[in-house]
Amino acid sequence: MAYRESYAGKINRKLNKKLHVVEVASGRQKADLVLKNATYVNVFCNELSHGDIAVAEGLIAGMGEHYEGAVEIDMGGKLVLPGFVDAHIHLESALVSPKEFANAVIPHGTTTVITDPHEIANVMGTDGIEYMLQATEDLPVDVRFMLPSCVPATPLDESGAVLDYRAIDSFYEHNRVEGLAEMMNYVGVANADEQVLEKIVAAQAHHKKIDGHAPGLSGNDLNAYIAAGVYSDHECSTVEDAIAKLERGQYIMIREGTAARNLDALLPLLTPQYYTYCMFCTDDKHPNDLLEKGHIDYIVRRAIKAGVDPIIAVKCASHHAARYFLLNNRGAIAPGFLADFVVIDNFDDFNILEVYKKGKLMFDGKTVTPFEAPEIDPHLVKRSHETFHVAHLEATDFIESRSRAVLGMVPGEIVSEDAGYADHIDLEQDILKIAVIERHKNTHHIGLGYIKGYGLKHGAVATSISHDSHNIIVVGTSEEDMAAAANRIVENRGGITVMDSGQILGEVALPIAGIMSDDSLVMVNSALEAAKDEAFRLGVSRGIDPFMTLSFMALPVIPSLRLTTRGVFDVLTQRYV
């Protein structure tokens, strides 16, 4: 039987640590660590302050002069910033385990992230949430959770689970759950749908935050959405949209990720008039983006180069998200706050030299301090690797003689347009067949349609990263290659496949729920980039991401046409076409 600490024992343990912190703060005892002669960002006074920073028990004990420590490091000429906080991300978007994600972002100064596990929840339901909670326990990046609000994204989707407020309610008691994640069903909120509103009411009953997702919502509909209790939004692509929400009391998460990039458009918010209620997030961050550009540090660096006051940029990268989520012991360099530090050379170059988590050096400028992966319940591990329930597919499954609507891709965007109808593949006109195959419950549902703008000239491309329900989506120049590519996805228990004439040209295996890999970020990225090259070689248009763009073609909340397991759906008219 596992030992369970008594309440009195917990108080005594914490008391001993508190006594040590106070003794160090007062100067009566040596600190565990002292950053000597530090120049640090003071988020409360909006200025650079100077002095020693003393650390004890993973906390900042004090700043000032003449602190002594068991370890003393001279910070002369370097800048110390609070650890960065990503206000909204789906960890699954990195395509690797949470441990690998942490290993990737620590060198970029990230010490806390707020994740919405709705990708894996769409596959595994509450088991997916529990899997991610266990997989992130005691990582050197503090992973906090917002519970998925829309699983599935809409009733049109066939996902692996349907989560109402009762299904997720018990998770609010977990000490790393901060609230209800992006309320995508803004139509349901504005129209007073009781099943939607009860999720908000339940979160509020637990005194939790509710995050928003309402692109372009305005007028009384926006009033209704915010009045329901939605506190933030990360879907602003214009200043006008953001200011309308700021005026009504919402916090704005300025997003600069892989799929959506809004920093340039929202730079006017990073001024004294507006920045107080702004924070940074990435939403989705793919392997190549993490490796080549970085994480929150990339946003800060970009903002400063664009002329934003460095202190404003740093506060939006740390303090504001911590304050919004009531993480009251992080996001600042001050007594009693976590000793989460990012050490840089200067604001102009913004090279990250060191990263500390709770006073422990986690990145020395070259390597990340090794750490163990958390233990995960074997049942959940087994469950995560057995998420495909779909019969073997034949070319005939993708053949139908009647006309189907054509999804017209828009270069550089994940939206689509109505491109008419087609009844056959026409490579000269760039008309390809596209299918979405239900893979969670073996329903044998296959939605068929056509797509224009993808550019493929040979073979097929398939992926089980198919937002948000993560069924199999495949596009091809022949039904034979489409069937072969989809079957290979099932064999690999998920991932990405590029196929031509029955031959596998490139692939990425993603056996964790069909959306994440057990391999390292570097290995996954290498396989992913090789598969991209093969897709481009087969003709995929260079202006799109072969897999990311395809993955969004099945999300029926994005206009105008989407493909579901039941066929082509017109998002604007809310009917199948």
N, C-alpha and C positions, 0 to 999 in steps of 0.2 A: 504494500500500500504506500502510495506516494506521501511524503511528508507535507503537511499543510501548516504553514506558519500561523501561529495564533495572532490575534489582534495586538495583544500586549507585546508579543515578540516583535511584531512589525514596528510598533511605536518605538521600542527600545533600539532596534537596529537603525531606524531613521534618525532617532535622537542622537546617537553616537556620531553619525555623519554630519548632522547639523551642528553639533558642538565643534567638530573639527573645522567646518566651514567658517563659523563665527570666530574661532580662535585665529584662523589664518587671516580673515578679513581685518581683524583688529591688530594684526602684526605680532601677536603673541606666539604663534607657531609658524613654522616654515610651510610654504605652499607645496603642493605636489609638483606644480609647474609654474614658472613665471616667464612670461614673454616680456623681456626687458626693453625699455626705451621704445615702446610701441607707438606708432601713429595709427589711430583707429577711427572708423566712422562712428560718430555719435548720432544715432538715429533720432534721439530726443531733441537735440539742439541743432540738428542739421549742419554739423560742422565736423572738422577733423580735430580729435583730441589727442593728447600725448600723455604717456606715463607707462608704468609697469602694469601688466595684467596678470593677476594672481589667480591660480586655479586650484581648487580642492574638491575632491569627491565628484569630479566631472562637472562642477559648477564654477562660474566666475565668482570668486570670493570678493575681489575688489580691484579697483584701478587706482593708481597713485604713484607714490615714490617709495623707494627703499624696501620693497617687498623682497624677501628671500625665499628660495625654493630648493627642493631636492634636485630639481632640474631647472636650469636657467638658460634661456636662449635669447641672444641679442637680436632684436628686430630692427636695428638701425637701418634706416633708409627704405624699409618695407612698409606696406600698408596692410592693416588687419581689418577684415570685414566680417560681419556675421555670416554664418553658413546660409547658403541659398535654399529657398523653399519653392518647389514647383506646386502651384496652387491647384492644378488639375491635370492628371495624366492617367492614361490607361497603360499600366505596366506591360500588359500583353502585347502592346504595339511594338515593343522592342524585339519580339519574337524569341526571347530567351527567358530563362528562369529569373525570378526576382534576385537571386544571388548574383547572377551574371549582370543584371541591370545595375545593381548596387556597385559592383566592381567597375562598371563602365562610367558611372556618373560621379563617383567620389573624386577622381582627378579634376573634375570640372567644378568642384566646390559645393556640390549639392549634398546637404545633410538631412533634409526632410522632404518628402513628397506626399501629396494627397492623391490617392488613387481611387478610381472608380472601376471595380472589377466586373463591369457589365459584359465584357467580351467573354470571359470564361463562365460567367453566370448564365449567359444565353446558351451555353453548351451543357453545363453541369448543374445548373440551378444553385441551391444553397450549398451543395458540396463544393462548387467552384469558389464561392466566397470563403468557405472554411479552408479550402486548399490554399488560397492566397494569404489568408491570415496566418496560417502555420508557416508558409514558405517565406514570410517576411519577418518572423519573430526574431528579435535581437540582432537584426542586421545593422551594420555600421551606418546605414542610411535609415533614418526613422521613417517608416511607412505607415501613414495614417489612412483611414478608409472613409469613403462616402458610399453608402449602400445604393445599389442599382435601383433606379426608380421606374425604369421602363424595360422590363424583360417579359416578352419581346418588345422591340421598339414600337411596334403597332400590332394590333390583332391580325393584320394581314400576314405577318411572318409566322413561319413554322420553326420555332426554336426548340432547344432541348428542355426548356422549362418555361413555366408561367409563374411569375412571382408577384403575389399581391402583398398588401402591407402585413398580413399575418405571417407570411413566409419569412420575412426579413426582420420582424419586430424584435426577436430575441437577440439579434446581433447588436442592437443599440447598447446593450449592457457591456459589450467588449470595450476595454479601455483604449483601444486605438480606433474606434469608430466615431467619427465626428458628425455624421448627419446623413442626409439623403442626397444622392448625386443628381447630376444634370436632369432636370425635369423636361425631357424632350417633348412630351405630349402637351405642348402649350395650347393646342386647340382644345384638348380636354379640360385643361385648367380654366381657360377663358370661357368655355361653355358650361362650366360648373358640373362636370362629370363627377358623380359621387365616388366612383371607384378610384379615380385619379386623386381627387381632393382628400380622400381618407388616408392616402400615403403621406400627404403633407401634414395632416392633422396628427397622425401617429408620430411623425418625426418631431413635431412641435411638442407633443405630450412628453417626449423624452428630452426636451430642451436642446434640440439639435439644429444645426444649420440645414438649409435647403438650397442647393445650387440650381442655377437656371441653364436653359438652352433654348433661346427664343430669337433666332435670327430675323431681323427686320420687323419684329412685332411692334406695333405702334398704337397710338390713340387709346380708346377705351379698352381694347383687348390687352394692351400692355398694362394699363391700370389694373385690370382684373387679375392678370397674371401675378403682378407684384403684390396686390392686395391679398392674394391667397397665401402669401408667405414665402415667396421666392426671393432670396437675398442677393444673388449674384448672377452674372452672365459672362460667358466666355465666347459667345458667337457674334460679337460685333465686328463687322468688316468696314464700317464707316464711322467717322467721328460723330456724325449726326445721330446715328443709332445709339452710340455709346453715351452721348450727352443726354439724350432722351431718357435713358435708363439711370444715369447718374442723378439727373434732376428728380427722379422718383425714388432715390434712396438706395439703388442697387450698387454693389461693388462691381467693378469691371476687371475681369481677368484678361489681360492683353496676351493673346495667343500667338506664339511663333513656334510652330511645330514642323512636321514633315508634310502632312496633308494640307494644312491650312496655316497661312502666314499673314498676320494682321498688323505686325508691328509698324511697318511703314505708314499704313493708313491711320494708325492711332497715335502716332508720335505727338500730335498736338495735345493729347491728354497728359503727357509727361511734363506738365508745367505747374507752377504753384497753384493755379486755379483749380485743377482737377486731380492732381496725382495722388492726393491723400487717400482716395478710395480706389486706387488701381494697384494691381499686382500682376506678376508674370506667370504664365503657364505654357506648357507645350502641347497638351492634349494627346497627341500621338507623336512618338519619336522612334523612327526606324533605325536599324543598325548602322547603315552608312552615314546617316545624319549624326548619330551619336559619335561615331568614330572620327568623322571628318570635320564637323563643326563644333560639337559640344552640346551642352545642355542649357541650363539657365544662364551660365556664364556667357554663352553666345548671344543671348538676348541683351544682357547688360553691355557687353562689348559693342554690339550693334547700336544700341541706344546712345551710348557715349559718343561714338564716332559720328552719329547724326546730330550731335550738339546738345544732348540732354545733360543736365547737371549730374555729375557722377553720383552725388549723394542721393538724389532723387532716384536714379536707376538702381542703386544698391538697396534703398528702402523698399522699392517695388519688388525686388528680388528676394526679400527676406522679411522685414518687419511687418509689412502690410498683410501678407498672407498669414503670418503667425497671429497677428492681432485679429484678423477676420475669423479664423478658426478657433480662437480662444486658446491658442497654444502659448500661454502667457510666460513661459520660461525660455523662449527662443526668439530669434530674429533681432537680437540686440546684443551689444557688448556692454553689460551692466551687472552689478552685483546680484547674485541669485539666478542669473540666466545660465542656460547650458553653455558649456565651453565649446561651442561649435564655431570654428574659425576658418576663414579663407585668407591666406596670405598671398598678396600679389606684389609685383614689382612697382607698378605705377598704373594710373588710370588710362594713360594713352595706349600702352602696349597690352596691359591687362593679362600678363602672363601669370598663371597660378603656380606658385612656388611650393606651397604646403597647404594641407587641409587637415584640420583637427576635428574629431568628433568626441564630445565629452572629455576634452583635454587630452585625448590620445591621438598621436600622429598617425593619420591614416594614409596620407600621400606625401612623399618627400620630394616631389618634383619629378621623380622618375618612375617609381613603383608604388603600388597600393599594398599596404600592410595586409598579409594574408588573413582570412577569416573563414570560419566554417559555415557550410550551408545549414540552415535550420532543419531539424527533423520533421518529417511530414508523416502523418498516419499512413501506414502501408495500404489501408483500404482506399484512402483518397488517391494515393499514387496509382494504384491499380485502376481505379475508376477513371482517372484522368487519361490513361493510356488505352481505354476501351470505350471510345465515344462515337465510333462509327457503326451504324446499323443500317446498312443499305445493301441491296442485292446487286449481284454482278450485272454490269450494264453491257448492252449490245448496241451496235450501230442503229438498229431498228428503233431503239428507245428514243432516238433523236430525230426520227423522220415523221413528218406530218405534211400533208399536201396543201392544207389551207393557208391563206395569207396570214402573216403575223406582223404586228407593229415593229417599226425599226427605231431603236434607241440611237439618236444622233449624239455622238460625243462632242463636247466642246473643248478645244485645245486649252490646256492649262487649268481646267476646272473639273470638279467632280459632278457638276450638274449635267443634265442631258437635255436634248430637245427632240421634239417629234419630227422624225425624218420619213414619215409616210408608212407604207406597207411593202412587204416583200413576201414571195412564196418560194424562193430558192436562193442559194448562195451565189453571189455574183462578184467575183474577185475584181473585175474591171471597174465596177462601181463601188468597191470596198464594202460590199454587203456580206457580212459573216453571220453564221448561226451562233446563237448564245443560248445557254441552258443553265437553270438552277435546279440542283438535285437535292431533295430533302434527304438528310443523312442521319438524323437523330433517332427516328422511330420506325424506320423502314416502311414508310407510307406509300412508297413507289411514286410519289408526286414528282413530276418533272415539268417545270415551266419552260416553255420554248419561245424564242423570239429571234430577232435579228438586230445587228448592231452595225453602225457605220462610223468610220473614223478611227478604228483600231489599227487598221493597216496590215494585218497578218496576211501573208501570201501563201504560206504552206503550214500544214500541221495544226496543232491546237495548244492552247494554254489553259491550265486549270489551277484552281486554288481553293483551299478550304477556309482561307481568311476571306469571309464574305459577310460584310457588316450588315446588321449586328447579330444575325442569327447563326452565321457561320455554317451555312450549308455549302455544298460544292458548287462553284460557278465555273463554267468552262465556255470558251469561245474557240471556234475552229473553222477550218476550210473544208472539212469533211466530217461526216458523222462517225466514220471509223476511228479517226484520230481523237475525236471528242470522247468517245467511249473508252478508248485506251488510256487517255490522260486522266479521266475521272476514276477509272479502276486503279490506276497507279496511286492516286491520292489515297484511296481506301487502303491499299497495300501498305503504304507508308504510315498509316494512321493519322494522316493529315499533312498539309504542306502545300508546296507549289511544284508543278510539273510543266515542262515544255517538251512537247512530243511532235515528231514528224515521221510519217509513214510507219508508225508503230515503234519507232526508236526513241528512247529517252535521250534528249539532248542536254537537259539541265533540270535539276530539282533541288528542293530544300525540304527535308523531312521535319515535320513539326508534330511530334507524337503526343505532346502534352495538350490534351483537349483539341488537337488539330490546329492549334494556333501558336504554340511555343515549342522551343527546342531545348533538349538537355545539354546541347553543345555550347561552346564558348561563343561570345559575341563575334569574335574575329572569324571563327569557323563558319558561323551562320552567315555573316556578311559576305565572306568569300564565295560561298555557294550561291547566295542570293544574287550577287553581282554577275557571277558566271551564267546563271540562268537568265538574267536580264539581257546579257550579251547575246545569248542564243535566241531569245525572243525578238530582239532587234534584227538579228541576222535573218530571221524568218519573215521580216517585213514590218513588225510592229512599229508604229509611228514614233519617231524619236522625241516628239513633243509630249509624250505621256510616260508615266511609269507603268510598265506592262502589267504589274500585279496590283499595285495600290489602286490605280484607277479602276481596274476590273473589280476589285473587292467592294467598291461602293455602288456598283451597278445594281446590286440587289437590295439596297436600303430604301424602302418605300416611304421615307420622310423627306427625300431630296427630289425636287422637281427636275425635268417634268415627267419623263418615263423611267420606270424601274422594272426589273424583272424579279418576280417572286416564284416560289415553287408552284404557283397556280397560274402563272402567265404574266403578260405585260400589263403593268398597272400605271394609269395616268394619275400622278400625285395631285395635279391641279383640279381635276374633275372627280377624283376619288372613285374611279371605276376601272375595270379591266377593259382593255382594248385589243 
